């Protein structure tokens, strides 16, 4: 493989952060354009058609991407076996995903068994799984800009095709699915082009050991992600059951806006996971806690601004009927800010092959979250849901911080207390970028 000059961690974080906001902004625009043109019924059909394969693919993801990234960075001599195993898994999971998807449509959604719908959906499945698995290879090689290029290529081409369909007044469910297929094809091509030298390592022989290793570690990543997602969504489920859909709608706006702060650890986490795979434990910990300190302070500043402007922001963007969402934002912010610390530390532990640390902490957090939601929501509604989440987020993050310090033999102050060296580093990086 051609040796590329590796980008700095700061560059990769900035590149990923820009990509995140680009995807969020354009995704919002796409949703508006497609929904207004299709109408409620056709939009519902599109969502249903997209949902089934998405759920099946998420099942067969199983944390495989993170597992491949971890092993690919640690086992340079065995990369031929890893590539071979990844390709065999791609063939197997693609076949099973296609069969299960068609089977679900046949058994439960027979009205959607239209060849015009099924062909692009079936073709998208292997492309999506290829992108997922081989993003793991790129992460193992710390090729973050390439991953972001692939994501941007998908989104930009999708927008372009949707706009063309709108201009020529051809937009319908079938052509939206085909536009999505071509967008996935271009994204997969970008990934293929950059992993092509690695694919030359493919061999016919199959390794059961590496299959077991990848799947076993992948399941631990998947379990952790599943528990974390439940923690993030359980409050809305309780609200729906105990109070009704109107409060869920208001609350969802509050959580969506408050969680924009998570774009910071989201961008850092992707980069940190890849870069720390190739570092010693000491170096990985040092860079992680520095980024955690800086991000924690940045999140406090952003959170403080959001706290004061949230009523006006909600009123201007969604209307006075959603003003209670600002209360949810204010109550959620302490927990959201603490979770910034957790998400960055967790990225480092994932790179060290220890995802179950978060699983253990947040499994108990999930139980506590459920109990608090059950007790508080009937009386306090949205306020109760937000308070329950903040309490569990803060306590869980503190527990995780203590576990992290013990595992890495550092002091708790090193995680959250900004120092003069941190300020100098940020200042120099910004000055260098401006110049």
C-alpha positions in Angstrom: 0.0 0.0 0.0 1.2 3.5 -0.8 2.4 5.2 2.3 0.4 8.4 3.0 1.4 11.2 5.2 -0.9 10.9 8.3 -2.9 14.0 9.3 -2.7 15.3 12.8 -5.3 14.5 15.4 -6.4 18.1 15.5 -6.9 18.1 11.7 -8.9 14.9 11.8 -11.2 16.2 14.6 -11.8 19.4 12.7 -12.4 17.5 9.5 -14.9 15.2 11.2 -16.7 18.0 13.0 -17.2 19.8 9.8 -18.5 16.6 8.2 -20.9 16.0 11.1 -22.5 19.4 10.8 -22.6 19.2 7.0 -24.5 15.9 7.2 -26.9 17.2 9.9 -27.7 20.4 7.9 -28.1 18.7 4.6 -30.0 15.8 6.1 -32.5 18.3 7.6 -32.9 20.0 4.2 -33.4 16.6 2.4 -36.1 15.6 4.9 -38.0 18.8 4.2 -37.7 18.6 0.4 -38.7 14.9 0.2 -41.5 15.1 2.7 -43.1 18.2 1.1 -43.0 16.7 -2.4 -44.1 13.2 -1.5 -46.8 14.0 1.1 -47.6 12.1 4.2 -48.7 8.8 2.7 -45.8 8.3 0.2 -43.4 9.5 2.9 -44.7 6.8 5.2 -44.2 4.2 2.5 -40.6 5.4 1.9 -39.8 5.3 5.7 -41.2 1.8 6.0 -39.3 0.6 3.0 -36.0 2.1 4.4 -36.6 0.9 7.9 -36.7 -2.8 7.4 -33.3 -3.2 5.6 -31.8 -0.6 8.0 -32.8 -2.8 11.0 -31.5 -6.0 9.5 -28.2 -4.3 8.5 -27.8 -2.9 12.0 -28.3 -6.4 13.4 -25.6 -7.8 11.1 -23.3 -4.9 11.9 -22.9 -6.4 15.4 -20.0 -4.1 16.3 -18.0 -5.7 13.4 -16.6 -2.4 12.2 -15.0 -1.6 15.6 -13.8 -5.1 15.9 -12.1 -5.1 12.5 -10.5 -1.7 13.2 -9.1 -3.0 16.5 -7.6 -6.2 15.1 -6.4 -4.5 11.9 -4.3 -2.0 13.8 -2.9 -4.6 16.2 -2.2 -7.6 13.9 -0.2 -6.3 10.9 1.2 -9.8 10.1 -2.3 -11.3 10.0 -4.0 -8.7 7.9 -4.4 -11.2 5.0 -6.6 -13.3 7.3 -8.5 -10.3 8.5 -9.3 -9.1 5.0 -10.3 -12.7 4.0 -12.5 -13.1 7.0 -14.1 -9.7 6.4 -14.9 -10.5 2.8 -16.4 -13.9 3.7 -18.5 -12.3 6.4 -19.6 -9.6 3.9 -20.8 -12.3 1.5 -22.6 -14.3 4.2 -24.3 -11.4 6.0 -25.3 -9.8 2.6 -27.0 -13.0 1.5 -28.8 -13.5 4.9 -29.8 -9.8 5.0 -31.4 -10.0 1.6 -33.2 -13.2 2.3 -34.5 -11.9 5.7 -35.5 -8.5 4.3 -37.5 -10.1 1.4 -39.0 -12.6 3.8 -40.2 -9.8 6.2 -41.8 -7.9 3.3 -43.5 -11.1 2.1 -44.9 -12.1 5.5 -45.8 -8.7 7.0 -45.7 -6.1 4.3 -47.0 -7.8 1.1 -48.3 -4.5 -0.3 -44.6 -3.4 -0.6 -43.6 -6.4 -2.7 -43.1 -4.3 -5.8 -40.1 -5.1 -8.0 -39.4 -1.4 -8.5 -39.0 -1.0 -4.7 -37.2 -4.3 -4.0 -34.4 -4.1 -6.6 -32.7 -0.9 -5.3 -33.3 -2.0 -1.7 -31.7 -5.4 -2.3 -28.8 -3.9 -4.2 -28.2 -1.4 -1.4 -27.7 -4.1 1.3 -24.3 -5.5 0.2 -23.1 -1.9 -0.6 -24.0 -0.7 2.9 -22.4 -3.7 4.7 -19.3 -3.3 2.5 -19.1 0.3 3.6 -19.6 -0.6 7.3 -17.0 -3.4 7.4 -14.3 -1.7 5.4 -14.7 1.6 7.2 -13.3 -0.6 10.0 -10.2 -1.3 7.9 -9.8 2.5 7.2 -10.2 3.2 10.9 -7.5 0.6 11.7 -5.3 2.5 9.2 -6.3 5.8 10.8 -7.6 7.1 7.5 -10.2 9.4 9.0 -10.2 12.0 6.1 -11.0 9.1 3.6 -14.0 8.0 5.8 -15.3 11.6 5.9 -14.8 11.9 2.1 -16.9 8.8 1.6 -19.7 10.1 3.9 -19.7 13.5 2.2 -19.7 11.8 -1.3 -22.8 9.9 -0.4 -24.7 12.9 1.0 -23.7 15.3 -1.8 -24.6 12.9 -4.6 -27.9 12.1 -2.9 -28.8 15.8 -2.6 -27.8 16.3 -6.2 -30.0 13.5 -7.5 -33.0 14.5 -5.3 -32.7 18.1 -6.6 -32.6 16.8 -10.2 -35.8 14.8 -9.6 -37.4 17.8 -8.1 -36.4 20.1 -11.0 -37.8 17.7 -13.6 -40.9 16.9 -11.3 -40.1 13.2 -11.3 -39.7 12.6 -7.5 -41.5 9.5 -6.2 -40.8 6.7 -3.8 -39.2 4.4 -6.4 -36.8 7.1 -7.8 -35.8 8.2 -4.2 -34.8 4.6 -3.5 -32.8 4.5 -6.8 -31.2 7.9 -5.9 -30.2 6.4 -2.5 -28.7 3.3 -4.3 -26.5 5.4 -6.6 -25.4 7.6 -3.6 -24.4 4.4 -1.7 -22.6 3.1 -4.9 -20.4 6.2 -5.0 -19.6 6.0 -1.3 -18.7 2.4 -1.7 -16.5 3.2 -4.7 -14.6 5.8 -2.6 -14.0 3.2 0.1 -13.1 0.5 -2.4 -10.6 2.7 -4.1 -8.8 3.4 -0.8 -8.9 -0.2 0.5 -8.1 -1.8 -2.9 -4.4 -2.4 -2.0 -5.6 -4.2 1.2 -8.0 -6.3 -0.8 -5.1 -7.8 -2.7 -4.2 -9.6 0.6 -7.3 -11.8 0.0 -6.6 -15.6 0.1 -8.9 -18.5 -0.5 -8.2 -20.2 2.8 -10.6 -19.4 5.7 -9.7 -18.8 9.3 -12.3 -20.0 11.9 -10.2 -18.4 14.7 -10.3 -15.0 13.2 -14.0 -15.3 12.5 -14.5 -16.1 16.1 -12.3 -13.3 17.3 -14.0 -10.6 15.2 -17.5 -11.7 16.1 -16.8 -12.1 19.8 -15.2 -8.7 20.2 -17.8 -7.2 17.9 -20.6 -8.5 20.1 -19.1 -6.7 23.1 -19.1 -3.4 21.2 -22.6 -4.0 20.0 -23.9 -4.8 23.5 -22.4 -1.5 24.8 -23.9 0.5 22.0 -27.3 -1.1 22.5 -27.3 -0.3 26.3 -26.2 3.3 25.6 -28.9 3.9 23.0 -31.5 2.6 25.4 -30.3 5.0 28.0 -30.6 7.8 25.5 -34.2 6.8 24.4 -35.8 5.3 27.5 -37.2 8.6 28.8 -39.1 9.2 25.5 -40.6 5.6 25.8 -41.8 6.3 29.3 -43.2 9.7 28.3 -45.2 8.1 25.5 -46.6 5.5 27.8 -47.3 7.6 30.9 -48.1 11.1 29.4 -48.9 10.9 25.7 -47.5 11.7 22.2 -47.7 15.5 22.6 -45.2 15.6 25.4 -43.0 13.2 23.5 -43.0 15.6 20.5 -42.0 18.6 22.7 -39.4 16.6 24.6 -37.8 15.2 21.5 -37.1 18.8 20.3 -35.4 19.6 23.6 -33.2 16.5 23.5 -32.3 17.0 19.8 -31.1 20.5 20.4 -29.4 19.8 23.7 -27.6 16.8 22.2 -26.0 19.0 19.5 -23.3 19.5 22.1 -22.5 15.9 21.5 -21.2 16.7 18.1 -17.9 17.6 19.9 -17.2 14.2 21.5 -18.8 12.5 18.4 -16.1 14.0 16.2 -13.3 13.5 18.7 -14.4 9.9 19.5 -14.2 8.8 15.8 -10.7 10.2 15.5 -9.5 9.1 19.0 -10.6 5.5 18.4 -8.6 5.3 15.2 -5.5 7.2 16.4 -5.3 5.4 19.8 -5.4 2.0 18.2 -1.9 2.7 17.0 -0.5 4.2 20.3 0.9 2.8 23.5 -1.4 2.8 26.5 0.4 5.7 28.1 0.4 7.9 25.0 -3.3 7.1 24.3 -4.3 8.0 27.8 -2.3 11.2 27.7 -3.9 12.5 24.5 -7.4 11.3 25.6 -7.4 13.2 29.0 -6.0 16.3 27.3 -8.9 16.3 24.8 -11.3 15.5 27.5 -10.3 18.5 29.6 -10.5 20.9 26.6 -13.9 19.4 25.5 -15.3 19.6 29.0 -14.6 23.3 29.2 -15.8 23.9 25.7 -19.0 22.1 26.5 -19.6 24.1 29.6 -19.3 27.3 27.6 -21.6 26.1 24.8 -24.0 24.7 27.4 -24.2 28.0 29.2 -24.9 29.9 26.0 -27.6 27.4 25.1 -29.1 27.6 28.6 -29.8 31.4 28.1 -30.9 31.4 24.5 -33.0 28.2 24.5 -36.4 29.9 25.1 -35.8 32.4 22.2 -34.4 29.6 20.0 -37.4 27.4 20.5 -39.8 30.2 20.0 -38.3 31.4 16.7 -37.7 28.0 15.2 -40.7 25.9 16.3 -43.2 28.3 17.7 -44.6 29.2 21.1 -46.5 25.9 21.4 -43.1 24.1 21.9 -41.7 26.6 24.4 -41.6 23.9 27.1 -38.8 22.2 25.2 -36.6 24.9 26.5 -37.2 23.7 30.1 -36.2 20.2 29.0 -33.0 21.6 27.4 -32.1 23.4 30.6 -32.6 20.4 32.8 -30.8 18.1 30.4 -27.7 20.3 30.0 -25.7 19.2 33.1 -26.1 15.5 32.2 -25.3 16.2 28.5 -22.1 18.1 29.5 -21.0 15.3 31.8 -21.7 12.7 29.0 -19.2 14.6 26.8 -16.5 13.4 29.3 -17.8 9.8 29.2 -18.0 9.7 25.4 -14.4 10.7 24.9 -13.0 8.4 27.6 -15.1 5.6 26.2 -13.6 6.0 22.8 -10.2 5.4 24.3 -11.3 2.3 26.2 -12.9 1.0 23.0 -9.5 1.5 21.2 -8.0 -0.5 24.1 -10.4 -3.3 23.5 -12.4 -2.7 26.7 -16.0 -1.7 25.6 -17.5 -3.8 28.4 -16.5 -1.2 31.0 -19.1 1.2 29.7 -21.6 -1.7 29.4 -21.3 -2.5 33.1 -21.7 1.1 34.2 -24.6 2.0 31.9 -26.5 -1.3 32.4 -27.0 -0.2 36.1 -27.6 3.4 34.8 -30.4 2.1 32.6 -32.1 0.4 35.5 -31.8 3.6 37.6 -33.1 5.7 34.6 -36.1 3.5 34.2 -37.0 3.7 38.0 -36.6 7.5 38.1 -38.7 7.9 34.9 -41.4 5.7 36.3 -41.5 7.7 39.6 -41.1 11.2 38.2 -42.9 11.3 34.8 -46.5 10.8 36.1 -46.2 13.9 38.3 -43.7 16.1 36.5 -43.9 15.0 32.9 -41.2 16.5 30.6 -39.4 18.0 33.6 -39.3 14.5 35.3 -37.9 12.8 32.2 -35.2 15.4 31.8 -34.2 15.3 35.5 -34.1 11.5 35.5 -31.7 11.5 32.5 -29.5 14.2 34.0 -29.2 12.4 37.3 -28.2 9.1 35.7 -25.9 10.7 33.2 -24.0 12.6 35.9 -23.7 9.7 38.3 -22.7 7.2 35.6 -20.1 9.5 34.2 -18.5 10.0 37.6 -18.4 6.2 38.2 -16.9 5.7 34.8 -14.3 8.4 35.4 -13.2 6.6 38.6 -12.9 3.3 36.8 -11.0 4.9 33.9 -8.5 6.5 36.3 -7.9 3.2 38.1 -7.4 1.3 34.8 -5.0 3.9 33.4 -3.2 4.8 36.7 -4.0 8.5 36.6 -5.5 11.1 38.9 -9.1 12.2 38.6 -8.0 15.9 38.4 -6.2 15.1 35.1 -9.5 14.4 33.4 -11.4 17.6 34.1 -9.0 20.3 35.3 -7.7 22.4 32.4 -4.0 23.5 32.7 -1.9 26.2 31.0 -0.3 23.6 28.6 -3.8 22.8 27.2 -4.5 26.5 26.6 -1.2 26.9 24.8 -1.8 23.9 22.6 -5.3 25.1 21.6 -4.0 28.6 21.0 -1.1 27.4 18.8 -3.3 25.1 16.8 -5.8 27.8 16.1 -3.2 30.3 15.1 -1.5 27.8 12.8 -4.9 27.0 11.1 -5.7 30.8 10.7 -2.3 31.4 9.1 
